[in-house]
C-alpha cells in the first residue's frame, strides 16, 4: 500500500503574517515606498514558493534586500534553516521602521554590490537558495545576479519578475534575458482584489531543474 503523503498547510502557518495589501499598495502608489513593517510579497505567490522550497528541501537561504526582515524571519521560522543570512542597505530603518529580523539570521548591512559584501558572501559558502530583492534597476539586479552567481548555490530567485512599475521593470528585463532552467511563480494578487499579478517570483538555475 502506497504511503500517504501529508502536505504542510502553509496558508494556515502564515495566516497571522501580514503581506502586501491595499494599504501597502496605496503607500507605494502615492509615495513610491511601501512604508510598512510587513512581508512585501503577494501571499498567493509566497505560498507557492513555500511549497516549492519544501519539495526542493531548501536547507540554507540568503536574502538580498530584506526591508524590515519580515520575510527572512518568516522563512526561518517555517524551515529552521541550517544556515540563513540576509543583506540590506537599511532604508527601512532610515524612515523609522524597525529591523524585525530573527537574531539567528547572519546579517550584513550595506551594499550588495561592494567588495565588503563579496568578502562577507565568500565566507558564508554554499546556499541552496538566494533571493535577490534589492536594487530593482536593470543594472542593479544584473549586478546582484552576476555577483551571487559566482558563489556556490543551487538556485537564484528574483522578486518582481512581472512588476510593470517603471522603477521595477529592470527585474523583468533581466529575467526575460536569462537562459537556463526557470520557474515562474505568478498568481493573481487576491488581497488587492485583482485577477493578475503585479509582482511575480522567478527561480533560476544554470544546471538544475526547478
BELRAMO-V173768 format. One record per backbone hydrogen bond with DSSP energy under -1.0 kcal/mol. NH is the residue of the N-H (numbers start at 1). CO is the residue of the C=O. Records with the same first field share a line. If there is no record, write none. Layout:
NH: CO  CO
This chain:
10: 8
13: 9
14: 10
15: 12
17: 14
20: 41
25: 21
26: 22
27: 23
28: 24
29: 25
30: 26
31: 27
32: 28
35: 33
36: 34
38: 36
39: 18
41: 39
46: 42
47: 43
48: 44
49: 45
50: 46
51: 47
52: 48
53: 49
54: 50
55: 51
56: 52
58: 53
61: 83
62: 129
63: 85
64: 131
65: 87
69: 66
73: 69
74: 70
75: 71
76: 72
77: 73
78: 74
79: 75
80: 76
82: 59
83: 59
85: 61
86: 106
87: 63
88: 108
94: 90
95: 91
96: 93
97: 92
100: 68
101: 99
105: 102
106: 84
108: 86
110: 88
118: 114
119: 115
120: 116
121: 117
122: 118
123: 119
124: 121
127: 152
129: 60
130: 155
131: 62
132: 157
133: 64
141: 137
142: 138
143: 139
144: 140
145: 141
146: 142
147: 143
148: 144
149: 145
154: 127
155: 128
156: 204
157: 130
158: 202
159: 132
160: 200
161: 200
162: 199
168: 165
169: 165
171: 168
173: 169
174: 170
175: 171
176: 172
177: 173
178: 174
181: 205
183: 203
185: 201
189: 196
190: 188
192: 189
193: 190
194: 189
201: 185
202: 158
203: 183
204: 156
205: 181
